[in-house]
Amino acid sequence: MALYEHVFIARQDVSATQVENITAEFSKIIEDNDGKVAKSEYWGLKGLAYRIKKNRKGHYVMLHLDAPHAAVAEMERQVRLNEDILRYMTVRVEELEEGQSVVLRSKAEKDHRRGPRPDNRGPRPDRGDRNDRKAS
């Protein structure tokens, strides 16, 4: 069987649980056709580079597949019929990436660099206290 990475973008107005249900439907199609889903990653609600069907954001999901071509073709047919999917892309790869994808790793690194969020109490250290400012 061949290895594939499949990424799809769902509409912004569907909930995260609906996206999970859509992902489960696609996984079932693959498994019913003698394939398997090695990994499924929900990347979150992200902004699109340009509007697609009047949507500015979308739910991104990536699936790592180990399946025959017929299973992937059937899943793509179902993706095209699903009104909640804005775009999709399937790429055949030589091997599947272990661990988290680059998208999730970069998100974790960004959160780590940012550090803990301030508790929003008291004056902001970069602007000083309001009483220290001159009246205009």
C-alpha positions as CSV (number, residue, x, y, z in Angstrom):
1,M,0.0,0.0,0.0
2,A,1.1,3.6,-0.6
3,L,1.6,6.3,2.0
4,Y,-0.3,9.6,1.7
5,E,-0.7,12.9,3.5
6,H,-4.2,14.4,3.2
7,V,-5.0,17.9,4.4
8,F,-8.4,19.5,4.2
9,I,-9.9,22.8,5.2
10,A,-13.4,22.9,6.6
11,R,-15.7,26.0,6.8
12,Q,-15.2,28.4,9.7
13,D,-18.8,28.2,10.9
14,V,-18.8,24.5,11.6
15,S,-17.8,23.5,15.2
16,A,-14.7,21.6,16.2
17,T,-16.9,18.6,17.1
18,Q,-18.4,18.6,13.6
19,V,-14.9,18.7,12.1
20,E,-14.0,15.7,14.3
21,N,-17.1,13.9,12.9
22,I,-16.1,14.7,9.3
23,T,-12.6,13.4,10.1
24,A,-14.1,10.2,11.5
25,E,-16.2,9.7,8.4
26,F,-13.2,10.0,6.1
27,S,-11.2,7.7,8.4
28,K,-14.0,5.1,8.2
29,I,-14.0,5.3,4.3
30,I,-10.3,4.6,4.3
31,E,-10.6,1.7,6.8
32,D,-13.6,0.2,4.9
33,N,-11.4,0.0,1.8
34,D,-8.5,-1.9,3.4
35,G,-6.4,1.1,4.5
36,K,-5.6,2.7,7.8
37,V,-5.2,6.2,9.2
38,A,-1.8,6.3,10.8
39,K,-2.3,9.7,12.4
40,S,-4.9,12.5,12.5
41,E,-4.0,16.1,13.5
42,Y,-6.4,19.0,14.1
43,W,-4.4,22.2,13.4
44,G,-7.1,24.5,14.5
45,L,-9.0,27.5,13.1
46,K,-6.6,29.5,11.0
47,G,-6.9,32.5,8.7
48,L,-6.9,31.9,5.0
49,A,-4.6,33.7,2.6
50,Y,-7.6,34.8,0.6
51,R,-11.4,34.3,0.8
52,I,-12.7,31.0,-0.3
53,K,-16.5,30.8,-0.8
54,K,-16.9,33.9,1.4
55,N,-14.9,32.3,4.2
56,R,-11.9,34.1,5.8
57,K,-10.9,31.3,8.2
58,G,-11.0,27.5,8.1
59,H,-10.5,24.4,10.3
60,Y,-7.3,22.6,9.1
61,V,-7.0,18.8,9.5
62,M,-4.1,16.5,8.4
63,L,-4.4,12.8,8.0
64,H,-1.5,10.4,7.5
65,L,-2.8,7.5,5.4
66,D,-1.5,4.0,4.6
67,A,-4.0,2.9,2.0
68,P,-4.4,1.7,-1.6
69,H,-5.1,4.2,-4.3
70,A,-8.8,3.1,-4.6
71,A,-9.4,4.0,-1.0
72,V,-7.9,7.5,-1.4
73,A,-9.8,8.1,-4.6
74,E,-13.1,7.1,-2.8
75,M,-12.3,9.4,0.1
76,E,-11.5,12.3,-2.3
77,R,-14.8,11.7,-4.1
78,Q,-16.6,12.0,-0.7
79,V,-14.6,15.2,0.1
80,R,-15.8,16.8,-3.1
81,L,-19.4,16.0,-2.2
82,N,-19.1,17.4,1.3
83,E,-20.3,21.0,1.4
84,D,-18.4,21.8,4.6
85,I,-15.0,21.2,2.9
86,L,-13.5,24.3,1.2
87,R,-10.2,22.8,-0.1
88,Y,-8.3,19.6,0.2
89,M,-4.9,18.2,-1.0
90,T,-3.6,14.7,-1.0
91,V,0.1,14.1,-1.6
92,R,1.8,10.7,-1.9
93,V,5.0,10.5,0.3
94,E,7.8,8.0,0.6
95,E,7.5,7.8,4.4
96,L,5.2,9.2,7.1
97,E,6.6,11.8,9.5
98,E,6.9,10.6,13.1
99,G,5.8,12.7,15.9
100,Q,4.0,16.1,15.5
101,S,3.9,17.8,12.2
102,V,5.8,21.0,11.5
103,V,2.7,23.1,12.0
104,L,2.1,21.8,15.5
105,R,5.8,22.0,16.5
106,S,6.0,25.7,15.4
107,K,2.9,26.5,17.3
108,A,4.3,24.9,20.4
109,E,7.6,26.7,20.0
110,K,5.8,30.1,19.6
111,D,3.8,29.5,22.8
112,H,7.0,28.5,24.6
113,R,8.9,31.6,23.5
114,R,6.0,33.9,24.5
115,G,6.0,32.7,28.1
116,P,3.2,33.0,30.6
117,R,0.6,35.5,29.8
118,P,0.3,38.5,32.1
119,D,-2.7,38.6,34.5
120,N,-3.8,42.1,33.3
121,R,-3.8,43.5,36.8
122,G,-2.0,46.7,37.6
123,P,-0.1,49.1,35.3
124,R,1.5,47.8,32.2
125,P,5.3,47.9,32.6
126,D,5.8,49.2,29.0
127,R,3.4,52.1,29.4
128,G,3.8,53.2,33.0
129,D,1.1,54.1,35.5
130,R,-1.8,56.4,34.3
131,N,-1.0,58.9,37.1
132,D,2.5,59.4,35.7
133,R,1.2,60.6,32.4
134,K,0.8,64.3,31.7
135,A,-2.7,65.6,31.0
136,S,-3.2,66.7,27.4
